[in-house]
């Protein structure tokens, strides 16, 4: 999962006219990750998993 800063860097580089290959060389995520970020309108919110404890019933 990309951090918000990395997501914004990818979007900014794309707005500046850099191709996907150049964005990958600069930021270092996978090419498919860059493509997915460019398709998304906004960054995804991090999902928290709820952990259950053995003591929850008490």
N, C-alpha and C positions, 0 to 999 in steps of 0.2 A: 504494500500500500504506500502510495506516495504521500509525502507531507505536503501541506498547503503551499509552502515556498517553492518546492520543486514543480508543483502543478502550475503555479503562476509563472515560473521561469519558462516552462515549455510553451505556455500560451503567449508570453511576451516575445519569445524568439520566433514563433510562428507569425505573429503580427508584423514583425520586422522583415518578414519575407524569407526566412531561412527554411530550406527544405528539411524534411524529416531526418534524412541521413546526417545532416549537420547538427540538428538538435540532439540526436543520439550521441554524437561524438562529444558534444559540449556537456550534456547533463548526465549521460551514462545509464539511463534506463533502457530496457529492450525496445526495439522498434515497434512492436505491437502495443506496448504500454503507451508510447508517445501517440500512436494513432488513436488509442482509446481515449486518452486525455483530450485530444483535439476534437473528438466527437461529442464529449460531455459538455453540457452548457455550464455546469457548476461542479465544484469538487464534491465528491461523495462524503457524507458525514461518517465518521468512524462509528462502527457498531460495537457496543459493549455487550459482552456475554454476561449473563447473570449466573453467578456461581451459587450453588446450593451447598449449605453446610449440613453436617450430620446433626447439628444442634437446632436447626430451624424448627422442627416440630415442637420443641420444648419452649 
